[in-house]
Amino acid sequence: MTQIKYTVTTDVLATKGIRFANFIIDYIVQITLGAAIGIVIGLASELTGSYGLYDLVIETEGRLSNYIFGAVILIVYYLTIETLTARSLGKYITNTKVVLYDGSKPTFNEILVRTLCRIIPFEQFSFLGDVGKGWHDSVSKTYVVDIAKFEAQKATFEGLNEIGRIGE
């Protein structure tokens, strides 16, 4: 008898409202990180008398340099925390996490693709489609699930799968 594999279904996906909350929370975290980095750079520049990094990161008024600084913060934030935990601070607060189609934890490469897709202009609005999957989900083949619903569904599936193996 062949064993049936678990797959994530749409009923365990995080809602659009939760996805929006994740975005807002994580955006606030990124702004806070950017401000903290700016303060550290400013203080270090004052203490050392070397203003090269300060001029490059803080004093520039160009949109491109601001975009690059924000993109670096975004990449470091998501790549670090989602690689380690499959969750961002927003996902911790909303009790959601990132999984693959079979419910397993994404690898570094999948999180890297997911993270790099986030710097596509207007990507944050892409999750407003029918299913509520953004480009960073679709391209990386990942899902953001409600942990309670996901764990309940997976436990039920595994229980039923175990019952099916009893007769073997």
Disulfide bonds with the S-S distance in Angstrom:
none
